[in-house]
Amino acid sequence: MTTVISYLIYIVILISASVILFLTVTLIWNTGDPGIIFLLSVICSQLLLSNLGEIGETED
């Protein structure tokens, strides 16, 4: 049950970070194809969250 909740929290954080990044980018640059920008913002947010998750892990 906690795994499902963790995944849901991760998805909510991923979507909200992607939307914030998307809105920031579209306010700075005018684009003709916002779908591509949104997909790129999802990819960037996923990579950022992945790297943040690895910060706490240490190898012994």
MDAnalysis code that builds the backbone (N, CA, C; Angstrom):
import MDAnalysis as mda
import numpy as np

u = mda.Universe.empty(180, n_residues=60, atom_resindex=np.repeat(np.arange(60), 3), trajectory=True)
u.add_TopologyAttr("name", ["N", "CA", "C"] * 60)
u.add_TopologyAttr("resid", np.arange(1, 61))
u.add_TopologyAttr("resname", ["MET", "THR", "THR", "VAL", "ILE", "SER", "TYR", "LEU", "ILE", "TYR", "ILE", "VAL", "ILE", "LEU", "ILE", "SER", "ALA", "SER", "VAL", "ILE", "LEU", "PHE", "LEU", "THR", "VAL", "THR", "LEU", "ILE", "TRP", "ASN", "THR", "GLY", "ASP", "PRO", "GLY", "ILE", "ILE", "PHE", "LEU", "LEU", "SER", "VAL", "ILE", "CYS", "SER", "GLN", "LEU", "LEU", "LEU", "SER", "ASN", "LEU", "GLY", "GLU", "ILE", "GLY", "GLU", "THR", "GLU", "ASP"])
u.atoms.positions = np.array([
    [0.822, -1.198, 0.000],
    [0.000, 0.000, 0.000],
    [0.864, 1.260, 0.000],
    [1.947, 1.233, 0.781],
    [2.807, 2.415, 0.820],
    [3.530, 2.626, -0.507],
    [3.766, 1.536, -1.241],
    [4.404, 1.669, -2.549],
    [3.489, 2.407, -3.518],
    [2.216, 2.088, -3.489],
    [1.251, 2.755, -4.366],
    [1.164, 4.236, -4.016],
    [1.125, 4.545, -2.748],
    [1.060, 5.942, -2.314],
    [2.331, 6.681, -2.720],
    [3.477, 6.025, -2.596],
    [4.738, 6.646, -3.004],
    [4.745, 6.945, -4.493],
    [4.253, 6.003, -5.299],
    [4.177, 6.233, -6.740],
    [3.225, 7.375, -7.073],
    [2.099, 7.441, -6.397],
    [1.144, 8.522, -6.652],
    [1.731, 9.880, -6.285],
    [2.435, 9.947, -5.164],
    [3.082, 11.197, -4.767],
    [4.142, 11.590, -5.788],
    [4.909, 10.603, -6.258],
    [5.939, 10.868, -7.266],
    [5.321, 11.398, -8.553],
    [4.216, 10.809, -8.980],
    [3.552, 11.249, -10.212],
    [2.999, 12.662, -10.053],
    [2.430, 12.967, -8.900],
    [1.903, 14.314, -8.660],
    [3.034, 15.336, -8.682],
    [4.149, 15.017, -8.042],
    [5.296, 15.929, -8.045],
    [5.848, 16.090, -9.455],
    [5.924, 14.986, -10.205],
    [6.434, 15.038, -11.574],
    [5.553, 15.910, -12.462],
    [4.255, 15.733, -12.374],
    [3.337, 16.511, -13.213],
    [3.361, 17.987, -12.823],
    [3.379, 18.280, -11.530],
    [3.390, 19.686, -11.125],
    [4.707, 20.363, -11.501],
    [5.828, 19.667, -11.367],
    [7.110, 20.245, -11.786],
    [7.138, 20.453, -13.294],
    [6.566, 19.522, -14.039],
    [6.523, 19.651, -15.496],
    [5.660, 20.832, -15.925],
    [4.531, 21.005, -15.274],
    [3.638, 22.119, -15.625],
    [4.297, 23.455, -15.300],
    [4.966, 23.536, -14.160],
    [5.655, 24.780, -13.798],
    [6.758, 25.089, -14.801],
    [7.544, 24.077, -15.166],
    [8.599, 24.278, -16.160],
    [8.012, 24.650, -17.517],
    [6.925, 23.994, -17.903],
    [6.262, 24.292, -19.179],
    [5.764, 25.728, -19.220],
    [5.097, 26.162, -18.165],
    [4.576, 27.530, -18.134],
    [5.703, 28.554, -18.152],
    [6.792, 28.256, -17.456],
    [7.933, 29.164, -17.451],
    [8.544, 29.290, -18.840],
    [8.727, 28.155, -19.505],
    [9.335, 28.175, -20.839],
    [8.425, 28.867, -21.845],
    [7.130, 28.603, -21.785],
    [6.226, 29.229, -22.757],
    [6.039, 30.720, -22.498],
    [6.250, 31.171, -21.269],
    [6.197, 32.609, -21.013],
    [7.436, 33.312, -21.559],
    [8.569, 32.623, -21.538],
    [9.809, 33.228, -22.025],
    [9.864, 33.205, -23.547],
    [9.581, 32.043, -24.138],
    [9.648, 31.891, -25.591],
    [8.276, 31.556, -26.150],
    [7.923, 32.217, -27.233],
    [6.697, 31.864, -27.946],
    [6.995, 30.664, -28.825],
    [6.137, 29.686, -28.785],
    [6.359, 28.478, -29.577],
    [5.101, 28.134, -30.355],
    [5.298, 27.512, -31.503],
    [4.168, 27.112, -32.323],
    [3.651, 25.732, -31.978],
    [4.459, 24.955, -31.259],
    [4.070, 23.585, -30.924],
    [4.279, 23.341, -29.429],
    [3.282, 23.656, -28.605],
    [3.467, 23.504, -27.158],
    [3.539, 22.052, -26.692],
    [3.062, 21.119, -27.510],
    [3.124, 19.708, -27.113],
    [4.544, 19.214, -26.967],
    [5.410, 19.634, -27.882],
    [6.820, 19.242, -27.819],
    [7.466, 19.829, -26.574],
    [7.156, 21.078, -26.280],
    [7.726, 21.727, -25.098],
    [7.264, 21.019, -23.836],
    [5.994, 20.603, -23.783],
    [5.511, 19.904, -22.598],
    [6.205, 18.556, -22.436],
    [6.385, 17.818, -23.522],
    [7.084, 16.535, -23.428],
    [8.530, 16.719, -22.980],
    [9.192, 17.747, -23.492],
    [10.555, 18.020, -23.050],
    [10.599, 18.418, -21.579],
    [9.602, 19.144, -21.112],
    [9.575, 19.520, -19.702],
    [9.308, 18.310, -18.813],
    [8.512, 17.353, -19.283],
    [8.299, 16.117, -18.521],
    [9.603, 15.329, -18.439],
    [10.332, 15.243, -19.549],
    [11.599, 14.515, -19.554],
    [12.607, 15.180, -18.623],
    [12.708, 16.500, -18.689],
    [13.647, 17.214, -17.818],
    [13.270, 17.058, -16.347],
    [11.993, 17.118, -16.045],
    [11.547, 16.947, -14.660],
    [11.834, 15.536, -14.168],
    [11.629, 14.539, -15.029],
    [11.920, 13.155, -14.663],
    [13.406, 12.984, -14.363],
    [14.260, 13.546, -15.199],
    [15.699, 13.445, -14.970],
    [16.109, 14.165, -13.691],
    [15.512, 15.323, -13.432],
    [15.825, 16.067, -12.220],
    [15.402, 15.298, -10.975],
    [14.193, 14.759, -10.978],
    [13.725, 13.988, -9.826],
    [14.540, 12.716, -9.642],
    [14.961, 12.106, -10.729],
    [15.791, 10.910, -10.647],
    [17.132, 11.231, -10.001],
    [17.740, 12.339, -10.403],
    [19.021, 12.725, -9.815],
    [18.872, 13.135, -8.362],
    [17.783, 13.800, -8.020],
    [17.557, 14.170, -6.624],
    [17.352, 12.937, -5.754],
    [16.753, 11.901, -6.304],
    [16.554, 10.667, -5.552],
    [17.839, 9.915, -5.293],
    [18.833, 10.109, -6.150],
    [20.107, 9.422, -5.978],
    [21.057, 10.164, -5.055],
    [20.742, 11.384, -4.676],
    [21.637, 12.158, -3.818],
    [21.773, 11.504, -2.447],
    [20.681, 11.033, -1.894],
    [20.710, 10.450, -0.560],
    [21.318, 9.065, -0.495],
    [21.449, 8.404, -1.627],
    [21.991, 7.054, -1.639],
    [23.511, 7.106, -1.630],
    [24.108, 6.321, -0.746],
    [25.562, 6.226, -0.697],
    [25.967, 4.776, -0.839],
    [27.095, 4.576, -1.486],
    [27.597, 3.220, -1.646],
    [28.604, 2.941, -0.551],
    [28.463, 1.799, 0.087],
    [29.396, 1.418, 1.158],
    [30.429, 0.460, 0.641],
])
